[in-house]
Amino acid sequence: MPMLTKRHLLRILAAAPFAARSAHAVAAPPPIDWNDLQQNIDGFGASAAFHQARNLQTLPKEAQAEVLDLLFSSEKGAGLSITRNVVGDGGVIEDGSQWGKPFNGPTPSIEPKKGVWNWKGDEEQVWFMREAAKRGAARNIGTVWSPPFWMKDNKSVIHGGHVTAEHYRDYAEYLSAYVRGYKKHHGIDIYGISPTNEPDINQIYSSCLWTGEELRALVRDHIAPVFARDKLAAKLILGEHSHWCEDPYAPSLADPAAAARVDICAAHAYTDRGDEAIPYRSGPMPLARAAGKPVWQTETSTAAKNDAGIDDGLFWAQLLHTHVVENQVSAWFYWWAIAYGNGRGSLINLDLEKKTYSTSKRLFAVGNFARFVRPGFRRVATRSEAAPDVYLAAFKGGKTCVAVAINKNTRETVLPFPAPGPLAQCWRTSATEELAAVGTLAAADGMFSATLAPRSITSFVMGAE
């Protein structure tokens, strides 16, 4: 008889009826401790930057409303709660022309020349933020891909370049003006502002290079005093490295004067180790955690050919789970909410010729979290892998408790977990379902016994006692 490994034993135990396990077996701790509160959840989001909101506006009104409901409604769709928007830079390149195309290009700058302010040209993103707010997504963040060309040493918003030291104060004033101007001119509250998008790479689209030391000087000597003078309530989001790392904000956290002004530490979850490599897209963020700063994952996707099926949905659900449960992330964003074409870079794809749209399982997989786990909830402690290839997350907000179980197995799997109340409403995404209501689960002796469908993500929504 071959030797049984620990993994084999776990599979045998998981397959056995919960109440019939041997009295001599060592009892495993409950997979959820509803009283052990962990990090705050700030929300889940995506972007319509670089004219994707305008692309959506080319669809018929009825289709626009359907897409917006699918993205932001917590009754009809995924329930995303944050929009991520590009702070326009005008797209100016070295020869004075602009990069980009009508379906994927830059937004006008709010300061095309020093001291000259412009509050027109971003109507598409303003519309998108307002429509999201109507459906419950009240938080908006702005990220700068590049400052205006005149602040940079290469006099261009593309190909990286650096902001010159003489313009650091101009840049801090620019960031403050964006937050205040969108409230004054558009009635839009900006929840958070990020001065850097992927400061580690230069691109043929809007980009800007920053070292960690440059960001420390910018934050400590310029952003901090300007934001204090203007009494900005907006959070300062710092980092947004293209890979999951802490390099951009590390020097700021090591400097008490700069660290005091950093509200959120952020990174993206891309990798050059293969699209499906979760270990290279995730990991602990010890500097941010030691400093008591929330960690946000603000962009992830892949440029690969579209996969609208459940395998893709399960991948992104597991990555989201890994970030939130194992890395204690407080907010999680996919890249584009909507985009032209048929790639995996967006949650919903737009056909600009036929004026139609198509959804993907990744939209609904993210929705299994975002629709039910609202801003202000707290994660509670769980055994991350509650059974072989079953991943469990749990959250608490007021009298509502939510558990999200990912079953990667090709068979049904029984998952017992403690019941905070007598009933659980169940919502499932699978190969044949998209955030479908699949009935009510009743507790017995303080426990639920949930049968998870093969290759599925299930949300259990409960009222706490």
C-alpha positions as CSV (number, residue, x, y, z in Angstrom):
1,M,0.0,0.0,0.0
2,P,1.5,3.4,-0.9
3,M,2.3,5.8,1.8
4,L,-0.5,8.3,2.5
5,T,0.6,11.9,2.4
6,K,-0.9,14.7,4.5
7,R,-2.7,15.9,1.4
8,H,-4.2,12.5,0.8
9,L,-5.5,12.3,4.4
10,L,-7.0,15.8,4.1
11,R,-8.9,14.7,0.9
12,I,-10.2,11.6,2.7
13,L,-11.4,13.6,5.7
14,A,-13.0,16.3,3.5
15,A,-14.9,13.6,1.6
16,A,-16.3,12.0,4.7
17,P,-19.5,13.2,6.4
18,F,-18.6,15.9,8.9
19,A,-20.4,14.2,11.8
20,A,-19.0,10.8,11.1
21,R,-15.3,11.5,11.5
22,S,-13.5,9.2,13.9
23,A,-13.5,10.2,17.5
24,H,-9.8,9.6,17.6
25,A,-9.1,12.1,14.8
26,V,-7.5,15.4,15.8
27,A,-10.2,18.0,15.4
28,A,-9.3,20.7,13.0
29,P,-10.1,24.3,14.1
30,P,-13.2,25.8,12.6
31,P,-12.5,27.2,9.1
32,I,-14.0,30.6,10.2
33,D,-13.7,32.5,13.4
34,W,-16.4,35.2,13.2
35,N,-15.0,37.1,16.2
36,D,-11.5,37.4,14.9
37,L,-11.6,40.7,13.0
38,Q,-8.8,41.4,10.5
39,Q,-8.3,44.3,8.0
40,N,-10.9,46.8,6.8
41,I,-12.2,46.3,3.3
42,D,-12.2,49.6,1.3
43,G,-13.8,48.2,-1.8
44,F,-13.4,46.6,-5.3
45,G,-13.0,48.5,-8.5
46,A,-11.9,48.9,-12.1
47,S,-11.1,51.6,-14.6
48,A,-12.7,53.2,-17.8
49,A,-9.5,55.2,-18.5
50,F,-8.1,56.0,-21.9
51,H,-11.5,56.6,-23.6
52,Q,-13.1,53.3,-22.5
53,A,-16.0,55.3,-21.0
54,R,-16.4,57.1,-24.3
55,N,-16.4,53.8,-26.1
56,L,-19.3,52.7,-23.8
57,Q,-21.1,55.8,-24.7
58,T,-21.2,54.7,-28.4
59,L,-23.5,51.8,-27.5
60,P,-27.3,52.3,-27.5
61,K,-28.6,53.8,-24.3
62,E,-30.2,50.6,-23.2
63,A,-27.0,48.7,-23.6
64,Q,-25.1,51.4,-21.7
65,A,-27.4,51.0,-18.8
66,E,-27.1,47.2,-18.9
67,V,-23.3,47.4,-18.8
68,L,-23.3,49.9,-15.9
69,D,-25.7,47.8,-13.9
70,L,-23.5,44.7,-14.5
71,L,-20.5,46.6,-13.3
72,F,-21.8,48.5,-10.3
73,S,-25.3,47.4,-9.2
74,S,-25.3,45.3,-6.0
75,E,-28.7,43.9,-7.1
76,K,-28.2,43.3,-10.8
77,G,-24.5,43.0,-11.2
78,A,-21.0,42.6,-9.8
79,G,-21.4,45.6,-7.3
80,L,-18.0,47.2,-7.9
81,S,-17.6,50.1,-5.4
82,I,-14.7,52.2,-6.7
83,T,-13.8,53.7,-10.0
84,R,-10.1,54.3,-10.9
85,N,-9.6,57.2,-13.3
86,V,-6.7,58.6,-15.3
87,V,-5.6,62.2,-14.4
88,G,-5.3,63.7,-17.8
89,D,-2.0,64.8,-19.2
90,G,-2.9,66.0,-22.7
91,G,-0.9,63.3,-24.5
92,V,1.8,65.7,-25.6
93,I,4.9,64.0,-27.0
94,E,8.3,65.5,-28.0
95,D,7.3,66.9,-31.4
96,G,4.3,68.6,-30.0
97,S,1.8,66.1,-31.3
98,Q,-0.3,63.6,-29.3
99,W,-0.1,59.9,-28.8
100,G,-3.1,57.6,-29.0
101,K,-6.3,57.0,-31.0
102,P,-9.9,57.9,-30.5
103,F,-10.7,54.5,-29.0
104,N,-7.6,54.4,-26.7
105,G,-5.8,57.6,-26.0
106,P,-5.1,60.4,-23.5
107,T,-7.3,62.8,-21.6
108,P,-6.8,66.6,-21.8
109,S,-4.6,68.0,-19.0
110,I,-6.1,70.2,-16.3
111,E,-2.9,72.3,-16.5
112,P,-1.7,72.3,-20.2
113,K,0.7,75.2,-19.4
114,K,2.0,76.4,-16.0
115,G,-0.7,78.4,-14.3
116,V,-3.3,77.8,-17.1
117,W,-6.2,75.7,-15.8
118,N,-8.6,73.6,-17.9
119,W,-11.7,71.9,-16.6
120,K,-13.1,70.6,-19.9
121,G,-12.4,67.5,-21.9
122,D,-12.9,64.8,-19.3
123,E,-16.7,64.6,-19.7
124,E,-16.5,60.8,-20.4
125,Q,-14.9,59.8,-17.1
126,V,-17.1,62.3,-15.2
127,W,-20.1,60.7,-16.7
128,F,-18.8,57.2,-15.8
129,M,-18.2,58.3,-12.2
130,R,-21.7,59.8,-11.9
131,E,-23.3,56.7,-13.4
132,A,-21.3,54.4,-11.0
133,A,-22.4,56.6,-8.0
134,K,-26.1,56.2,-9.1
135,R,-25.6,52.4,-8.7
136,G,-23.8,52.5,-5.3
137,A,-20.1,53.1,-6.3
138,A,-19.5,56.3,-4.4
139,R,-15.7,56.2,-4.3
140,N,-13.5,57.5,-7.0
141,I,-9.7,57.6,-7.2
142,G,-7.4,59.4,-9.7
143,T,-4.0,58.1,-10.8
144,V,-1.4,60.0,-12.8
145,W,0.2,58.1,-15.6
146,S,2.3,61.1,-16.4
147,P,2.4,64.7,-15.2
148,P,2.1,67.4,-17.9
149,F,4.9,67.4,-20.4
150,W,6.2,70.8,-19.3
151,M,7.1,69.4,-15.8
152,K,9.4,66.6,-17.2
153,D,13.0,66.5,-18.4
154,N,12.1,64.8,-21.7
155,K,9.3,67.3,-22.5
156,S,7.0,64.4,-23.3
157,V,4.3,62.4,-21.5
158,I,5.5,59.1,-23.0
159,H,8.8,57.2,-22.8
160,G,9.1,57.7,-19.1
161,G,11.2,60.7,-18.2
162,H,11.4,62.3,-14.8
163,V,9.8,65.3,-13.2
164,T,12.5,67.9,-12.7
165,A,13.2,68.9,-9.1
166,E,12.2,72.5,-9.9
167,H,8.7,71.3,-10.7
168,Y,8.1,69.2,-7.6
169,R,6.1,72.0,-6.0
170,D,4.2,72.6,-9.2
171,Y,3.3,68.9,-9.3
172,A,2.0,68.9,-5.7
173,E,-0.1,72.0,-6.5
174,Y,-1.4,70.1,-9.6
175,L,-2.5,67.1,-7.6
176,S,-4.3,69.3,-5.1
177,A,-5.9,71.3,-7.8
178,Y,-7.3,68.1,-9.4
179,V,-9.0,67.0,-6.2
180,R,-10.4,70.4,-5.5
181,G,-11.3,71.1,-9.1
182,Y,-13.3,67.9,-9.7
183,K,-15.4,68.8,-6.6
184,K,-15.9,72.4,-7.7
185,H,-16.4,72.0,-11.4
186,H,-18.0,68.5,-11.6
187,G,-19.4,67.8,-8.2
188,I,-17.2,64.7,-8.0
189,D,-15.5,63.7,-4.7
190,I,-12.1,62.2,-5.1
191,Y,-11.5,59.6,-2.4
192,G,-7.8,59.0,-3.2
193,I,-5.1,60.5,-5.5
194,S,-2.0,58.6,-6.7
195,P,0.9,60.5,-8.2
196,T,2.4,57.5,-9.9
197,N,1.3,54.7,-12.2
198,E,4.0,52.0,-12.6
199,P,6.9,54.3,-11.9
200,D,9.4,51.5,-12.7
201,I,8.8,51.4,-16.5
202,N,8.7,53.8,-19.5
203,Q,6.1,53.2,-22.1
204,I,4.9,54.3,-25.6
205,Y,1.9,55.6,-23.8
206,S,1.7,58.1,-20.9
207,S,4.3,57.1,-18.3
208,C,6.8,58.7,-15.9
209,L,9.8,57.3,-14.0
210,W,10.2,57.8,-10.2
211,T,12.7,56.4,-7.8
212,G,11.7,55.7,-4.2
213,E,14.0,58.5,-3.0
214,E,12.4,61.0,-5.5
215,L,8.9,60.0,-4.2
216,R,10.1,60.5,-0.6
217,A,11.2,64.1,-1.4
218,L,8.0,64.8,-3.3
219,V,5.8,63.5,-0.5
220,R,7.7,65.0,2.5
221,D,8.7,68.4,1.1
222,H,5.9,69.2,-1.3
223,I,2.7,67.1,-1.2
224,A,2.5,67.1,2.6
225,P,2.6,70.9,3.1
226,V,0.4,71.6,0.0
227,F,-2.3,69.1,1.0
228,A,-2.2,70.4,4.6
229,R,-2.6,74.0,3.5
230,D,-5.5,73.0,1.2
231,K,-7.1,70.8,3.9
232,L,-7.5,67.9,1.5
233,A,-9.5,65.0,2.7
234,A,-8.4,62.8,-0.2
235,K,-6.2,59.8,0.6
236,L,-2.6,59.8,-0.8
237,I,-2.0,56.5,-2.6
238,L,1.6,55.8,-3.1
239,G,3.4,53.1,-5.1
240,E,1.6,51.4,-7.9
241,H,4.7,49.5,-9.1
242,S,4.0,47.3,-12.1
243,H,4.9,44.2,-10.1
244,W,3.8,43.2,-6.6
245,C,6.5,44.9,-4.6
246,E,7.1,47.7,-2.1
247,D,10.1,49.5,-3.8
248,P,8.4,52.8,-4.7
249,Y,7.1,53.6,-1.2
250,A,9.8,52.0,0.9
251,P,11.9,55.1,1.4
252,S,8.8,57.2,2.3
253,L,7.8,54.7,5.0
254,A,11.3,54.8,6.4
255,D,11.0,58.6,6.8
256,P,8.6,59.6,9.6
257,A,7.8,63.0,8.0
258,A,6.9,61.4,4.7
259,A,5.2,58.3,6.2
260,A,2.8,60.5,8.1
261,R,1.4,61.8,4.7
262,V,1.1,58.3,3.1
263,D,-2.4,56.9,3.5
264,I,-2.5,53.9,1.3
265,C,0.4,51.7,-0.1
266,A,-0.4,50.3,-3.5
267,A,1.0,47.9,-6.1
268,H,0.0,46.2,-9.3
269,A,-0.1,42.4,-9.7
270,Y,1.5,41.8,-13.1
271,T,4.3,39.3,-13.7
272,D,6.7,38.2,-16.3
273,R,6.7,34.7,-15.0
274,G,3.6,33.6,-17.0
275,D,0.0,34.8,-16.9
276,E,-1.2,32.2,-14.4
277,A,1.6,32.5,-11.9
278,I,-0.2,33.5,-8.7
279,P,2.9,33.3,-6.5
280,Y,4.6,36.0,-8.6
281,R,1.5,38.2,-8.5
282,S,1.2,38.1,-4.7
283,G,3.0,38.0,-1.4
284,P,3.2,39.7,2.0
285,M,3.8,43.5,2.2
286,P,5.8,43.7,5.4
287,L,6.8,47.4,5.2
288,A,3.3,48.6,4.7
289,R,1.9,46.3,7.4
290,A,4.6,47.3,9.9
291,A,3.7,51.0,9.3
292,G,0.0,50.3,9.8
293,K,-0.9,51.4,6.2
294,P,-3.7,49.7,4.2
295,V,-2.5,47.9,1.1
296,W,-4.4,48.1,-2.1
297,Q,-3.9,46.1,-5.3
298,T,-4.8,48.7,-7.9
299,E,-4.4,47.0,-11.2
300,T,-4.1,43.5,-12.6
301,S,-5.1,41.7,-15.8
302,T,-3.3,40.0,-18.7
303,A,-2.9,40.8,-22.4
304,A,-3.6,37.2,-23.4
305,K,-6.4,36.2,-25.8
306,N,-9.8,36.4,-24.1
307,D,-11.1,33.5,-22.1
308,A,-14.7,34.1,-21.0
309,G,-15.1,30.8,-19.2
310,I,-15.0,29.5,-15.7
311,D,-11.3,28.5,-15.7
312,D,-10.5,32.2,-16.2
313,G,-13.0,33.2,-13.5
314,L,-11.5,30.8,-11.0
315,F,-8.0,32.1,-11.7
316,W,-8.9,35.7,-10.9
317,A,-11.1,34.6,-7.9
318,Q,-8.2,32.8,-6.5
319,L,-5.8,35.7,-7.0
320,L,-8.3,38.1,-5.4
321,H,-8.6,35.6,-2.5
322,T,-4.9,35.3,-2.1
323,H,-4.5,39.1,-2.0
324,V,-7.3,39.7,0.4
325,V,-6.9,36.7,2.8
326,E,-3.2,35.9,2.7
327,N,-1.8,39.4,1.9
328,Q,-4.4,41.3,3.9
329,V,-5.2,43.6,1.0
330,S,-8.0,46.2,1.7
331,A,-9.0,47.1,-1.9
332,W,-8.7,45.1,-5.1
333,F,-9.0,46.4,-8.7
334,Y,-9.1,44.7,-12.1
335,W,-7.6,46.9,-14.9
336,W,-10.4,47.9,-17.3
337,A,-14.0,47.6,-16.4
338,I,-14.9,47.8,-20.1
339,A,-12.7,47.9,-23.2
340,Y,-12.9,47.6,-26.9
341,G,-11.9,44.3,-28.5
342,N,-11.8,40.8,-27.2
343,G,-9.0,40.5,-24.7
344,R,-8.7,39.6,-21.1
345,G,-7.8,43.2,-20.1
346,S,-11.4,44.1,-19.2
347,L,-14.3,42.6,-17.3
348,I,-16.7,43.4,-20.1
349,N,-15.7,43.6,-23.8
350,L,-17.2,46.1,-26.2
351,D,-17.7,45.5,-29.9
352,L,-17.5,49.0,-31.4
353,E,-18.7,48.0,-34.8
354,K,-21.7,46.0,-33.8
355,K,-22.4,48.2,-30.8
356,T,-22.8,45.3,-28.5
357,Y,-21.0,43.9,-25.4
358,S,-20.0,40.5,-24.0
359,T,-19.4,39.5,-20.4
360,S,-16.9,37.1,-18.9
361,K,-16.9,34.7,-15.9
362,R,-14.2,36.9,-14.4
363,L,-16.7,39.7,-14.0
364,F,-19.0,37.5,-12.0
365,A,-16.2,35.9,-10.1
366,V,-15.1,39.3,-8.8
367,G,-18.7,40.0,-8.2
368,N,-19.0,37.1,-5.8
369,F,-16.8,39.3,-3.5
370,A,-17.7,42.8,-4.5
371,R,-21.4,42.5,-4.6
372,F,-21.7,41.4,-1.0
373,V,-18.5,42.6,0.7
374,R,-19.1,46.4,0.9
375,P,-16.8,49.2,1.9
376,G,-16.5,49.3,5.6
377,F,-16.7,45.5,6.1
378,R,-14.0,43.7,8.0
379,R,-12.4,40.5,7.0
380,V,-12.5,37.8,9.6
381,A,-10.0,35.0,10.2
382,T,-10.3,31.8,8.1
383,R,-8.3,28.8,7.2
384,S,-7.5,30.0,3.7
385,E,-7.5,26.5,2.2
386,A,-10.4,25.1,4.1
387,A,-10.1,21.7,2.2
388,P,-8.0,20.5,-0.7
389,D,-8.5,23.0,-3.6
390,V,-11.2,24.9,-1.6
391,Y,-10.4,28.5,-0.7
392,L,-12.5,30.3,1.9
393,A,-12.8,34.0,2.8
394,A,-15.1,35.6,5.3
395,F,-16.2,39.1,6.1
396,K,-18.4,41.0,8.6
397,G,-20.2,44.3,8.3
398,G,-22.7,45.4,10.9
399,K,-25.1,42.4,11.3
400,T,-24.2,40.9,7.9
401,C,-21.7,38.1,7.5
402,V,-20.4,36.9,4.2
403,A,-18.4,33.8,3.3
404,V,-17.0,33.2,-0.2
405,A,-15.9,29.7,-1.1
406,I,-13.9,28.8,-4.3
407,N,-14.1,25.2,-5.2
408,K,-11.4,24.3,-7.9
409,N,-12.3,20.6,-7.7
410,T,-14.1,18.9,-10.6
411,R,-16.5,17.3,-8.2
412,E,-18.9,18.5,-5.5
413,T,-17.2,19.2,-2.2
414,V,-18.8,19.4,1.2
415,L,-17.7,22.4,3.3
416,P,-18.8,22.7,6.9
417,F,-18.4,26.1,8.6
418,P,-19.7,27.9,11.7
419,A,-23.1,29.6,11.3
420,P,-23.4,33.2,12.6
421,G,-27.1,33.0,12.0
422,P,-29.8,30.4,11.2
423,L,-29.9,30.9,7.4
424,A,-27.6,31.7,4.5
425,Q,-28.6,33.0,1.1
426,C,-26.4,31.4,-1.6
427,W,-25.1,33.0,-4.8
428,R,-23.0,31.0,-7.3
429,T,-20.8,31.5,-10.4
430,S,-20.0,28.3,-12.3
431,A,-19.7,27.1,-15.8
432,T,-23.4,27.5,-16.2
433,E,-24.3,30.2,-13.7
434,E,-23.4,33.9,-13.2
435,L,-24.0,35.2,-9.7
436,A,-27.1,33.1,-9.7
437,A,-29.3,32.8,-6.6
438,V,-29.2,29.1,-5.7
439,G,-31.3,28.9,-2.6
440,T,-31.1,29.1,1.2
441,L,-28.9,27.0,3.5
442,A,-30.2,26.2,7.0
443,A,-27.9,25.8,10.0
444,A,-27.9,22.7,12.2
445,D,-26.2,22.7,15.6
446,G,-24.5,26.0,14.9
447,M,-23.0,24.8,11.6
448,F,-23.7,25.1,7.9
449,S,-22.9,22.1,5.7
450,A,-22.5,23.6,2.2
451,T,-22.2,21.4,-0.9
452,L,-20.0,23.3,-3.3
453,A,-20.6,22.8,-7.0
454,P,-17.7,21.6,-9.1
455,R,-15.5,24.5,-10.4
456,S,-17.5,27.2,-8.8
457,I,-17.4,30.3,-6.6
458,T,-20.2,30.6,-4.0
459,S,-21.1,33.5,-1.7
460,F,-23.0,32.9,1.5
461,V,-24.8,35.9,2.9
462,M,-26.0,35.7,6.5
463,G,-27.4,37.8,9.2
464,A,-25.4,37.6,12.4
465,E,-27.2,36.7,15.7
